[in-house]
Amino acid sequence: LSRWCAAISKFSCEWVNKTLKDEVNDLDHFALFCDNLTAQVSSQFKESVSDQSEVCWYGLLNATDLWQPVDSGYAELLKRLINQKFHAWLDSDENADHWYGNVDSFSAKERHILITHWAGDAYDQLVSPDYDTFCWRLWEKLIMADGSEDRQDST
């Protein structure tokens, strides 16, 4: 386990030095929001971040659903929509026979292409106006995580 943690920490530091550094090059100071992953709390990662004139801000442990929109229900709904697309596609007996290998089965490449299409269709559905209220509620939940009663006018 310690070898794995060291490898992940090294990879995270490389991300800071190779990717993040270029993005924040023109900034004097900034904050990087982190979610307490092993690599993010390592001293090496913190030093890499500090070298970029940056500060790590850590969210509440095991509570990313309170401060990260993707964990607040967005990803769960996206996965559910992808699953709906998959099952709708499987409703065709011909598709099901191919998927389950009863007839010429799909290659891994073909399966990846199909999954990408379902994911794209699900994402298009999620960003449609039909889900505007849902997305607003997620942001509102995060804005209100401090317990305040302030409400943003959504009009």
C-alpha positions in Angstrom: 0.0 0.0 0.0 2.8 2.4 0.8 4.3 1.9 -2.7 0.9 2.7 -4.2 0.6 5.8 -2.1 4.1 7.0 -3.1 3.3 6.4 -6.8 0.0 8.4 -6.5 1.7 11.2 -4.6 4.5 11.3 -7.3 1.9 11.4 -10.1 -0.1 14.2 -8.3 3.1 16.3 -7.9 3.9 15.8 -11.6 0.3 17.1 -12.3 1.0 20.2 -10.2 4.4 20.8 -11.9 3.4 20.0 -15.5 -0.2 20.9 -15.8 -1.4 23.2 -13.1 1.7 25.3 -13.2 1.0 26.4 -16.8 -2.6 27.3 -16.0 -1.8 29.5 -13.0 1.5 31.0 -14.3 0.1 34.5 -14.4 -1.5 34.5 -11.0 0.2 35.8 -7.9 -1.7 33.5 -5.5 -4.6 31.2 -5.7 -6.3 28.4 -3.8 -6.6 24.8 -4.9 -9.7 23.0 -3.5 -8.8 19.4 -2.5 -10.8 16.6 -1.1 -8.5 14.8 1.2 -7.2 12.1 -1.1 -4.1 10.4 0.1 -2.0 12.1 -2.6 -3.5 15.5 -1.8 -2.6 15.4 1.9 1.0 14.2 1.3 3.8 16.6 2.2 5.2 16.2 -1.3 2.0 17.4 -2.9 1.6 20.3 -0.4 5.2 21.4 -1.2 4.6 21.2 -4.9 1.5 23.3 -4.5 3.3 25.8 -2.2 6.1 26.2 -4.8 3.5 27.6 -7.2 2.4 30.3 -4.6 -0.7 28.3 -4.0 -2.6 27.2 -1.0 -4.5 24.0 -0.6 -8.0 24.3 0.9 -9.4 21.0 2.0 -13.1 20.3 2.1 -14.8 18.6 4.9 -13.7 15.0 5.0 -16.2 12.4 3.6 -18.6 15.2 2.7 -17.8 16.1 -0.9 -21.6 15.9 -1.6 -21.8 19.2 0.4 -19.2 21.1 -1.5 -18.6 19.5 -5.0 -21.5 19.7 -7.5 -20.6 16.5 -9.2 -20.9 14.5 -6.0 -24.1 16.3 -5.0 -26.2 14.1 -7.3 -25.1 15.2 -10.8 -22.9 12.2 -11.4 -25.5 9.8 -10.0 -28.1 11.2 -12.3 -25.8 11.1 -15.3 -25.0 7.4 -14.6 -28.7 6.7 -14.3 -29.4 8.4 -17.6 -26.6 6.4 -19.3 -28.1 3.2 -17.9 -31.5 4.2 -19.3 -29.9 4.7 -22.8 -28.2 1.3 -22.5 -31.4 -0.5 -21.5 -33.4 1.3 -24.2 -30.9 0.1 -26.8 -31.1 -3.4 -25.4 -34.8 -3.4 -25.9 -34.0 -4.4 -29.5 -33.6 -8.2 -29.7 -31.0 -7.8 -32.4 -28.9 -5.5 -30.2 -29.3 -7.7 -27.2 -28.1 -10.8 -29.1 -25.0 -8.9 -30.2 -24.3 -7.4 -26.8 -24.6 -10.8 -25.0 -22.7 -12.6 -27.7 -25.5 -14.8 -28.9 -24.7 -13.7 -32.4 -21.5 -12.1 -33.6 -20.4 -10.3 -30.4 -19.0 -6.8 -30.3 -15.3 -6.1 -30.0 -14.1 -4.1 -27.1 -13.7 -1.1 -29.4 -17.3 -1.4 -30.6 -18.5 -1.6 -27.0 -16.5 1.5 -26.1 -18.0 3.4 -29.0 -21.5 2.4 -28.0 -20.9 3.4 -24.4 -19.5 6.7 -25.6 -22.7 7.3 -27.6 -24.9 6.5 -24.6 -22.9 8.7 -22.4 -23.0 11.6 -24.9 -26.8 11.2 -25.3 -27.3 11.1 -21.5 -25.1 14.2 -21.1 -27.1 16.1 -23.8 -30.2 15.2 -21.9 -28.8 16.3 -18.6 -27.7 19.7 -19.9 -31.1 20.3 -21.6 -33.5 22.8 -20.2 -35.5 19.9 -18.8 -32.9 19.6 -16.0 -32.2 23.2 -15.3 -34.1 23.2 -12.1 -32.3 20.0 -10.9 -28.9 21.6 -11.7 -29.9 24.9 -10.0 -31.0 22.9 -6.9 -27.5 21.3 -6.7 -25.8 24.6 -6.8 -28.2 26.0 -4.3 -27.5 23.1 -2.0 -23.8 23.9 -2.2 -24.3 27.6 -1.8 -26.5 27.0 1.3 -24.1 24.4 2.8 -23.0 27.0 5.4 -26.6 26.9 6.8 -27.5 30.5 5.8 -31.0 31.3 4.6 -29.8 33.5 1.8 -31.4 32.7 -1.5 -30.1 33.7 -4.9 -32.8 35.1 -7.3 -32.9 32.5 -10.1 -34.9 34.7 -12.5 
